[in-house]
Amino acid sequence: MKKKSFKDLFDLKKFEWSGLSLPMFAVMVAIVLIIVYAPYKGVPGGFITSIKDGNVKTSISFFGMLTFLGVFGILFGNIGDRIPYWNDYVGGGTVLVFFAAAIFGTYQFVPETLLKAATIFYNKNPINFLDLFIPALIVGSVLTVNRHVLIKAIGGYIPLIIIGVIGSAIGGVAVGLLFGKAPLDVVMNYVLPIMGGGTGAGAIPLSEMWATKTGRPASEWFAFAISILTIANILAIITGALLNMLGEKKPSLTGNGALMMDSEAEGVKDKEDVVESGQTEFTAALFFTGGLTLLSLILGKLWELLNAPFEIHRLAFLIIITALLNIFNVVPVSLKSGAKKMQVFFAKHMIWVLMAAVGFETDVKEIINALSPSNFFIALAIVYGAIGLIMLVAKYMKFYPVEAAITAGLCMANRGGSGDVAVLGAAHRMQLMPFAQISSRIGGAMILILGSVIFGIFA
């Protein structure tokens, strides 16, 4: 394949401006620049401020904040998706949006009132964007896993994932002790974000759970989590390529793309009937998600009344409810199709908005401090602890070691959906995507439940 030139990579006319033409997007950028930077009544950035009795308040609306974050995300997201190596190994546009916003916020390249508005938009009760984004992503992901795959996974593949998580904890804690890290610190701040199924459905809801328990800003935990997750994502992709090479040298360890040693057992295909979904199905799925979210809130309050020794976050109840609905096949196919469309909408089109909001609330200096030799080696130990233990037991569980390590190990330790594509691409095993999705969706959901319990007891 011919290597693309710099001009080809950054040809603005070829950028996907979220469906907008280049001139239309340029006009939106101009409007945002005026709102953010133009002085009004002598106040820099005065269009987004309201001064009364000496108090400065933000006057930008929720919709205005959504637009600003969207423009910011689209701009840096498109750039990040085209930077060679960064896109392949670090996380592309999603990670660049986060870091760019963190830099703009930390060094105050935007007015302080805008930063306050971003914080309110992202993570301030009673109403914030996370309350919509996270449940939509959880329900859309768990509900649309093929139920036959889900049932089969519970019996055989999920125990393999659990073994990988145990291996990651053992590896991380062992190396963490060498650097003077407490085992609980390693589990909460290293193992959970790395093995949590990515950013949107993993690190972000985990950070909310942590914030709910500690009363501190979610960005405080998330800033470190995304740093350590980025390190692990790079290691997972590189290791995928190394495992492919191992399979070529040791044919007995690989099924050349087949996961299960019993060929007839591998009936896991993502072919469940779907219907073409439109606005009606999307709307139904959105309100259905709202109903499940309220039900999970009720269950969370009832759990509190039991005075149990640990807390279970409402999102953990949401995961359990959704998984049971899928397993028992009580949700119509049309609603599942709408949930899939809803999940794609938030995961693909709203993730840059959220990452920008999270970034503006994050101190980039904390991220820089996280990129230390100790964190690198702990992340390395977590990734290799997971795949090492999986490969030791894989054959006893009738799985090929290489494929088991790639799916149940590396696809748990990467950045979720985009990480799955990168890992499987590096390993030349894209046919394993259904199992990779189980790792990212169901495995990630299990980590959320585990995180809810751990934070509830120890945070």
N, C-alpha and C positions, 0 to 999 in steps of 0.2 A: 504494500500500500504506500502510495506517495505521501511523504510527509507534508503537512500543510504549512504554508508560509505564515509569517506573522500577519501579513495583510489579509490572508484568507481567514485566519482565526478571529481577527478583530474588524471585519467588515461590518459596519453598523447596520447596513441594509439587510444582512443575514441574521441579525439578532432576533430572537423571539421576544418581543416586548409584551408578553402576556396577551397577545391578540391585537395589540395596538400597532398602528403604523408608526414609523419613525417620526414623521412630523407631528402626529398626535401626541406621542410620548414626549417629544421635545417641548411642546406647549405645556404639558403637565409639569415637566421639570421646571420650566420658567415660572409657572404659577406657585409651585412649592417654594422656590427660591425667594420669591417676593414675600410670601407669607412668613417664611422663617427668618429672613435677613433684612428686609426693608424696614427702615425706621418709621415709626408712627408716633406723632406728638413728641418727637425727640427721644423716644425710647428705642434702642436697637432691638429688632425683632418685635416691634410693638404691635404688629398685626395679631400676634398670638398671646398678647398680655393684656391684662386689665388691671389698672392701678386705681385703687380707691382707699382713701385715708392712709396713704403710705404703704399699703399692702399690695404686693404684686401677685396676681393670680393668672392662671392660664385661661384663655378664652377660646381655645381650639376645641371643637366638638369631637365626639367619638368618631364620627364619619370622617371628619377632617384629619384626625390622627391616623385612621385606617388608610387614608389616601397618601399621606406623607410617608408612612412606613412602607406602603406598597410601592411607591415611586422609588424610594431608597433601595428597597429589596430587589426590585426589577433591574435597576441599574447595576448594582454590585453583584447580583445573582447571575446575570448574563455574562459579566466579565469573569467571575469565578468559574463558571462552567466552561470557559474557553482557555484558561491558563493551563498549558501543558504541565503534566506531573501533579500540579495542585489538584486538578480535576480528577485525575486517576487515583491519587494516593491519599489526599488529605480530606476531600469532601466536597470539592467544587464550590458552586455558588452559595450553597447553604452556609458553609463555614465562613466564606469570605464576607457574606452579609453580616454575620455575627461579629467577626473581628473588626470590620470596617465601622460598624455601629459602636462597638466598644471603644475604638480609638476616637471617634467623633465625640462620644460622651465623656470619656476620661479626660481628654485634653480640651474640652469645652469648645469644640468647633461649631456647636449649635447652642442657642440660648438655653439658660437653665430652666426656664419655664417649659420649654419643649421637652426636656428630659423628665420633668415632673409629670407632664402629660403622658409621656410614654410609660412611665411607671404606673400611673393610674390605669391606663389602657390595658397594660399587661397583667398586673398582679395586685389590684386593690379592690377589696370588697366594697359594696355588695355586688357590683357588676363588673366583670372584666372579661377580656377576650379568651383567657384560658378556660373559663367555665363553659365556653362553647367549643373551643378547639379540641381540648383533650377528650371529652366524652364522644365527640363526633369521630375522632380518630380511633378510639378504643372500640366503640360499637361497630364502626365500619370495618375494622380489621378483623375482629374476632368473629363477628356474625357472618362474614363472607369467606372465611376459611371453609373449604369443602367439608361438609359434615362427615363424610366417609373418611376423609383424611384425618379429621379431628378425632374421630372415634378410634381409628387405627393408631394414631399417634399416641393416644393415652396409654394404649396397651404396650407398645414397644419402643417407640421413638422418644417419647417424653422421658422415660427412665434414663435414656442415653443422655438427654440434655441435662438432667439432674446430676448425673455422674460428671459431666463436664463442668457444671457449676461448682461441685465439690472440689474437683481438681483445680479449678481457678482459685478457689479460696485457699486451698492448701499451698499452692505455688506462691500466691500473693502474700500470704501471712508469713511463709518461710523466709522469703526475701525481704519482706518488710521488717522482720525482726533484726535482720543484719544491718538495716539502716535505722534501727531504734524506733520503728513504728509499732504502736500497739495493735494487736490482732483486730480489735473492734474497729479501730480507725481504718485499717486496710479494708475490712469488709464493707463498712458503710460508705467510705469515700473513694474506693478504688474498684472493688469487685462489683458492687451494685451498678454504678454508671457504665462500666465496661460491658457487663453481661446483661444490661437492661433492655436490649432490643432497639438501640438507636437513640435519636434525639427527641423527636416529636412524641413518640409513644413510650419513651423510656426515661431519659434524663430530665425532661421537663416535668412530667407528672411526679417523678421521684423528688424533684426539687420542691414541688408544691407540698408533698407529704412532709418533707423535712421542715419546710417553713411553717406548716400548720402545727407541728409538734413543738418546734423551738421558739416560734414567735419572731424569728429573724427573717430578713429578706430572702426570698427564694434564689435570687441571683447570687447570693453569697456562696451557696452550695453549688449552684449550676456553673459558675465561672470555673471552678476547679474541675467539676465533672466533665465539662466539654473539652477541657484541655487534656485530661487523662484519656478520655474516649477517643480523641483525635489521634493520640499516640498509638493506642491500641488498634484503631482502624487501619493505620498505615502498616503496622506489624501483621495484622490479619491478612491484608491483601498480598503482601510480600510472601507470607507463609503459604498462602494458597498456591502461588507459583512453585514454591519449594516442595509442597506435597505432591504436586503434579509430577515434578522431576523424580521424587521418591517412588511414585507409582511406576514410572517408566523403568527405573532401575530394579525395583522389587515387585514384579507382576503379581506375586502372591498376596500383596497387601491391598490390591485395588480391584474393583469390579469394572474399571474403565467407564465410570458414569453410573453404574448400578450400585445402589446403596445396600440392598438386602442380598444376602448370600443365597437365599431361597428365591429363585427368580419368579416363581409363581406368587410369592408373598408380596412382591412389589406392585400392588395394584393401586398405588396412591397416585391418582391423576386428578388434575383440577378441571374436571369436565362436568361439574354439576350444572343442570339446566338453569339457564338464566333467560330473562326476557329483556327486551330493549327498554331501558329506563329513560324517563323524561322528567319534566319538572314536577309532575304529580307524584311520581315515585320518590324523587329527591325530597320533596316537601314532607311526604309521609314519613320518610326515614328520619328527617330532622326532628319532627315532633315526637316520633317514636323514641328517638334517642333522649329527648327531653324527659319523656315519661319514665324511661329506665333510670335516668339520672336522679329524678325525684325519688324513685323507689329505692335506689341505693342510699340516698340521704336518710330515708325513713329507717332502713335496715341499720345504717350506721348509728342513728340515735337509739334504736332498740338495743344495739350491742353495748352502747354506753350504759344503759339501764341495768345490764347484767353485771356490771362492775367486774368485767373480765380483767385478768392480770396484764393484758396488753391491748393496744388500740388496733383496730382495722380501719384503714382509710376508706372513705366512701367509694373511691375509684376501684379499690380491690373488690368491693361488693358488686360494682358495675361490671367488672370483668367476669366474675363468677356467674352472675345472672345471664349475661350475654352468651357465655359458653354453654350454659345449660339449655338456653333457648335454641341454640344451634344444634346441639347434640340430639335433643328430643324433636327437632324438626317441626317446631310449632310456628315458625315465622314464614309467611308466604314468600314464594320466589320473587314476586314483584317487589316486595319490601326489601328483600336481600339485595336485589339489583339496585334499588334506590340507595341503600346503605353503601354499596360499592361506589356508586357515583359520588355520594357524600364524602366518603373516605378519600377518594382521589382528589376531589375538590380541595379539601383542607390540606391533605398531605402534599399535593403538588402545587396548588395555587396560593395557599395561605401560609405555607411554612416560611417563606421569605419575610412576610409581614411579621410573623411571630419572632423570628430570629433577630430581626432588626430591633424589635421592642426589647427583647431580652438583652441584646448587645448594648443598647443605650443605658441600661441599668447596671452594666457590668464594668468593673474596674480592670482595665487591661493590664495594669501592673501586677494584679494578682495572678493573671494568666501567665505572665512572663516568669513570675516566681515559681509557678507550678512546673515549668519545663526544666527540671533538674535531673541529674543522673539517677538519683534515687527513684524518682517517679518513672523514669524510662525503664529501669530494671524491674521495678514492681509490676508495671504494665506488661513487660515481656514475660515475667513469671506467671502472671494471670492467664495470658493467652496460651502459653506453652504448657502450663499446668492443666488447662482445660483439654487441649488436644492430646496431651501425653496420657492422661488417665483414660480418655475415651479410646485411644488406640490400644491400650493394654487390655481392655475388656470387650472391645468390639466383636471379635470373632466368637467369643463365648455367647454373645447376644445375637449372633447370626447377621452381623453387619460387616461390610468391608472396612478395614481400619482407615484407609485414606479418605474414602467418601464420608465415613462417620465423623472423622476429625474436621473435615471441611464444613459439613452441614451443622452438626450438633455442637461443634466447637467454635470454628471461625465465624460462622453466621450468627452466633450468639455474641461474639466479642467485637462486632463491627458497628457501623452506623445505621443499622436497620436496612430498609429496602435498597437504598443506593449502595450500601456496603455489601449487601448480598450480591448485587449485580457485579460489583467490582471483584469480590472474592471469587465468585464462580467463573467470571471471565478470566481471571488470572490463573485459575486452576483448570480451565478448559472443560468445565462440567456444568454448563448452563441448564442441562436437563434435570438437575437436582433442585431447581427453583421451588417446586412445591414443598420440599423438606426445609429449604432455607427459609421459606415464608412461615413455616410452623415454628422454626427457631425464633425468628424475629417477632412474630405475632404472639403465639401461645407461650413460647419460652420467655419472651419479654414480659408478657402478662404475669407469668409466674413470679418473675423477679419483682414486679410491682407489688404483688401480694406479699412476697418475702420482705421487701423494703418497708411496706406498711407495718408489718409486725416488728421488724428490727428497730425502726424509728420510734414506734410506739413504746418499746421497752427501754431502749438505750439512749435515744437522742436527747 
